[in-house]
Amino acid sequence: MKAKKLRELLYSNQVVRVMGAHNGLSAKLAEQAGFHAIWASGLEISASYAVPDANILTMTENLQAAVVMNESTSIPIICDCDSGYGSVNNVIRMVKEYERNGIAGICIEDKQFPKLNSFVKGSQKLADIDEFSNKIRAAKDVQKNPDFVVIARIEALIAGQGMDEALNRAYAYEAAGADAILIHSKENQPNEIKEFVKQFTGAVPIVIVPTTYPHITVKEMELLGINMVIYANHGLRSSIKAMQETFSQILLDGNTVGVEDNIVSMKTVFELQGMYDMRKQEDMYNSGTSVISTIK
């Protein structure tokens, strides 16, 4: 059902808005805010383990995080699967496992394994076009649900290989069966994205990740014909800032009075956890009065 919903969203007459998350709580908050889908972000998940976004975590560790997100929400989960965790055989197993666990879609990028985060200075080594096209073909061949979505992420602009290379890869990946193309850029203005969209004449939906060009609006995306936007890391970055400020203030003050107005109540935490629903279920089957409602 979630895969079908994701596919319907991709081909709807709106820009699909997707928020990055790394656990059940962040995914639930994104759903409550009104986002259409969740991006199980490789950067966010690796950061939550305090390790680099460079294929340090295994496929299984990333999948476990995605499963928790999926179980915590009712909207589709798109998983950031880096370059597919290895060869075409790794991609085949990955698709089987992610689909079996109810994930709506995956995104794989055309970098060599192990990948390096796109915004880190250093050599961004791309996979051969044919090699990556074979990964896409394998992913599409092995999936059982026809609605399962495979997004091909192009890193040619990130690697400084130019627009022609990005377009050549886009056409090759579309021909290989990709359900959508994610065109990535690290410029501080969306000029490369606009040029790519202008020149690309393929039929598949276009996805962008405006991490470094934050001024682009959904209205601009609509006019450009962009189908999906992924805010890939903003939840993580905002939570880090909030925790840093809270922790520092508590140490400075020697108490928590100064932070109380800037943090949520325990009641909110219990609501997000489903604590009240749990106690209601207990009350249905057991005698006695719930005491949790007395905590404010």
C-alpha positions in Angstrom: 0.0 0.0 0.0 2.8 2.5 0.9 4.7 1.7 -2.4 1.5 2.4 -4.4 1.0 5.6 -2.5 4.5 6.7 -3.2 4.2 5.9 -6.9 0.9 7.9 -7.0 2.5 10.8 -5.3 5.4 10.8 -7.9 3.0 11.2 -10.7 0.6 13.6 -9.0 0.2 17.2 -10.0 2.1 18.5 -6.9 5.7 18.7 -5.7 6.0 15.8 -3.3 7.7 17.0 -0.1 9.9 14.6 1.8 11.6 15.1 5.1 14.8 13.3 6.2 14.7 11.2 9.4 16.8 8.7 11.3 14.5 7.0 13.8 10.9 6.4 14.7 10.5 9.7 16.6 11.9 11.9 13.9 9.8 10.1 11.2 6.7 10.6 13.3 7.3 14.3 13.8 7.8 14.7 10.0 4.5 12.9 9.4 2.7 15.1 12.0 4.2 18.2 10.3 2.5 17.2 7.1 5.2 15.9 4.9 4.2 13.4 2.2 6.9 10.8 2.7 10.0 10.1 4.8 13.6 10.0 3.6 15.5 7.4 5.7 18.7 9.4 5.4 22.0 7.7 5.3 23.6 10.9 6.7 21.2 11.1 9.5 21.3 7.4 10.4 25.1 7.3 10.4 25.3 10.6 12.4 22.9 9.1 15.0 25.6 6.4 15.5 28.3 9.1 15.6 30.1 7.6 12.6 30.9 9.1 9.1 28.5 8.9 6.2 30.9 6.7 4.2 29.4 3.2 4.2 30.7 2.6 7.8 27.2 1.2 8.7 26.1 -2.0 7.1 22.9 -2.5 5.0 21.3 -4.3 7.9 21.9 -1.4 10.3 20.4 1.1 7.9 17.5 -1.2 7.2 16.8 -1.7 10.9 16.5 2.1 11.3 14.2 2.3 8.2 11.9 -0.5 9.6 11.4 1.4 12.8 10.5 4.5 10.9 8.1 2.5 8.7 6.4 1.0 11.7 6.1 4.4 13.4 4.3 6.2 10.5 1.6 5.7 8.0 3.4 7.5 5.1 5.9 6.0 2.6 9.5 5.5 3.4 12.2 6.1 0.8 15.5 4.7 1.8 18.9 6.3 1.0 20.8 3.2 0.0 24.1 4.9 -1.0 25.6 3.0 -4.0 23.8 -0.2 -3.2 26.2 -1.5 -0.6 28.5 -3.1 -3.1 28.1 -5.0 -6.4 25.0 -5.9 -8.4 24.5 -8.9 -6.1 24.4 -6.7 -3.1 21.7 -4.6 -4.8 19.7 -7.7 -5.5 19.7 -8.8 -1.9 19.1 -5.2 -0.7 15.9 -4.9 -2.8 14.6 -8.2 -1.6 15.2 -7.2 2.0 13.9 -3.7 1.8 10.8 -4.7 -0.1 10.1 -7.7 2.3 10.1 -5.2 5.2 7.5 -3.0 3.6 9.7 -0.1 2.4 8.1 1.9 -0.4 11.2 2.8 -2.3 14.9 3.1 -2.5 17.5 5.5 -3.9 20.9 4.4 -5.1 23.6 6.7 -6.3 26.2 6.3 -9.1 29.3 6.4 -6.9 31.8 3.7 -6.3 31.6 1.7 -3.1 32.4 2.8 -0.4 30.8 6.2 -1.1 31.8 9.5 0.4 29.1 12.1 1.4 28.5 14.5 -1.4 29.3 17.6 0.6 32.7 16.4 1.9 35.8 17.7 0.1 37.6 14.9 -1.6 37.5 12.7 -4.6 34.0 11.8 -5.6 34.6 8.6 -7.7 31.7 7.7 -10.0 30.8 4.3 -11.1 30.8 3.4 -14.8 27.5 4.2 -16.5 27.0 0.6 -17.7 27.9 -0.8 -14.3 25.3 1.4 -12.5 22.7 0.8 -15.2 23.1 -2.9 -14.5 22.4 -2.2 -10.8 19.1 -0.5 -11.7 18.1 -3.3 -14.1 18.8 -5.8 -11.4 16.8 -3.9 -8.8 13.8 -3.6 -11.1 14.1 -7.3 -12.2 14.1 -8.6 -8.7 11.3 -6.5 -7.1 8.0 -8.3 -6.6 5.7 -5.4 -6.1 5.3 -3.5 -9.3 4.8 -0.3 -7.3 8.1 -0.5 -5.5 10.1 2.7 -6.5 13.7 2.7 -7.5 15.3 6.2 -7.7 18.6 6.7 -9.5 20.7 9.5 -8.1 23.2 11.2 -10.4 26.4 12.5 -8.8 28.1 13.9 -12.0 27.6 17.5 -11.0 28.9 16.8 -7.5 32.0 15.2 -9.0 32.6 18.1 -11.3 32.0 16.1 -14.5 29.6 18.6 -16.1 26.1 18.8 -17.5 26.6 16.6 -20.5 27.8 13.7 -18.3 24.8 14.2 -16.0 22.4 14.1 -18.9 24.0 11.1 -20.5 23.7 9.3 -17.2 20.1 10.4 -16.8 19.1 8.9 -20.1 21.0 5.7 -19.5 19.4 5.2 -16.1 15.9 5.9 -17.4 16.5 3.3 -20.2 17.6 0.9 -17.5 14.2 1.2 -15.8 14.7 3.9 -13.0 11.4 5.1 -11.8 12.8 8.6 -11.1 16.0 10.6 -11.4 17.5 12.5 -8.5 19.8 15.2 -9.8 22.3 16.3 -7.1 24.2 19.6 -6.9 26.3 21.3 -4.2 26.2 24.8 -5.7 24.8 27.5 -3.5 22.3 28.5 -6.3 20.0 26.2 -8.2 21.4 27.1 -11.6 22.7 23.6 -12.4 19.4 22.1 -11.4 17.5 24.5 -13.6 19.8 23.8 -16.5 19.5 20.1 -16.1 15.7 20.2 -16.0 15.6 22.5 -19.0 17.8 20.1 -21.1 16.5 16.8 -19.9 13.7 15.5 -22.2 13.1 12.1 -20.5 9.7 11.1 -19.1 10.6 10.0 -15.6 10.0 12.3 -12.5 12.8 14.5 -11.3 13.8 14.7 -7.6 16.0 17.3 -6.0 17.8 17.8 -2.6 18.3 21.5 -2.0 20.7 21.3 0.9 23.1 23.9 -0.4 20.6 26.0 -2.4 18.0 26.7 0.3 16.2 29.6 -1.4 14.4 27.6 -4.0 10.7 27.5 -3.3 8.1 24.9 -4.0 6.4 27.3 -6.4 9.7 27.6 -8.4 9.9 23.8 -8.4 6.4 23.5 -9.8 7.3 25.9 -12.6 10.4 24.0 -13.4 8.5 20.7 -13.5 10.3 19.1 -10.5 8.3 16.3 -9.0 9.8 15.7 -5.6 12.0 17.6 -3.1 13.9 15.9 -0.3 14.9 18.0 2.8 17.5 15.4 3.6 19.1 16.5 6.9 17.3 19.4 8.4 15.7 17.4 11.2 19.0 16.1 12.4 20.7 19.5 12.1 18.0 21.3 14.0 18.0 18.7 16.8 21.7 18.9 17.2 21.6 22.7 17.6 18.7 22.4 20.1 20.5 19.8 22.2 23.8 21.7 22.2 22.0 24.9 23.4 20.0 23.0 26.1 23.0 21.1 27.4 25.2 24.2 27.6 22.5 26.2 29.3 22.0 23.5 32.0 25.7 23.4 32.7 25.9 27.2 32.8 22.9 27.7 35.1 23.4 24.7 37.4 19.7 23.9 37.0 17.1 23.4 34.3 14.9 26.4 35.0 16.4 28.4 32.0 15.5 25.7 29.5 12.1 24.7 30.6 10.3 27.1 28.3 12.3 25.9 25.3 11.7 22.1 25.7 8.5 20.1 25.3 6.6 18.8 28.3 6.7 15.2 29.4 3.0 15.0 28.3 4.2 15.6 24.7 6.8 12.9 25.0 4.2 10.5 26.3 1.8 11.4 23.4 4.5 10.8 20.8 5.4 7.4 22.4 1.8 6.3 22.5 1.9 6.0 26.2 -1.7 7.2 26.7 -3.0 4.8 24.1 -1.1 2.0 25.8 -2.7 2.8 29.2 -6.2 3.0 27.6 -5.7 -0.5 26.3 -4.6 -1.7 29.7 -7.7 -0.1 31.3 -9.9 -1.9 28.8 -8.7 -5.3 30.1 -7.6 -4.6 33.6 -9.2 -3.1 36.6 -7.8 0.0 38.3 -7.3 3.6 37.4 -4.6 4.9 35.2 -2.2 7.2 37.0 -0.2 8.4 33.9 -2.9 11.1 33.2 -1.9 12.9 36.4 1.6 13.7 35.0 1.7 17.0 33.2 
